[in-house]
């Protein structure tokens, strides 16, 4: 799997958009960008994933650059409950050969 | 669905004792994963199964660790003998046939403390 680089920590004011960057310059054509988050003391939780196009769901938006070497996870209106460690993972879609492997992630603190 | 169920949620034991962690995957899921999380090493994949068969156990730290999946609804991770450095949170996760990562769900974890 391609390696990812994320800032170790970020702060965001409550109600503002949180933009979490991820660099994955060695991504290959069949690898997806996945985002998971882990709220304190809980198991990781899937947020969103994408291949080339930007994606949006009820939790977040994912913006992938045209060259696919970097991406940004956007939480449009961050709340205190969004305080968590966010993991950007680049991997093939099927876990059969390439299970999820987590890096250190970005610790997002949402501040009131 | 109740989600992935792990037991016990907390375990405190003394060095040298045997520890057994249990996991019940989501019904119908074919893949089961065991992870370990520590402050120093983060989230590490230990082993995973497909249709009850171990596929990759390269993450198992040493022979003291063993994992089994006797049937589709139950898996165990055993540490014998346990050591203080095994103290960590152990997560179990499962996903359905196809193993698509977006359908992988994690349990609440077992917090293990070895004294």
Interface residues (C-beta under 8 A of the other chain):
Chain A: X32 X34 X38 X41 X42 X43 X44 X45 X46 X49 X87 X89 X91 X93 X94 X95 X96 X99 X100 X101 X102 X103 X104 X105
Chain B: X4 X31 X33 X35 X42 X43 X44 X45 X48 X50 X55 X56 X89 X91 X93 X95 X98 X99 X100 X101 X102 X103 X104 X105 X106 X107 X108 X109
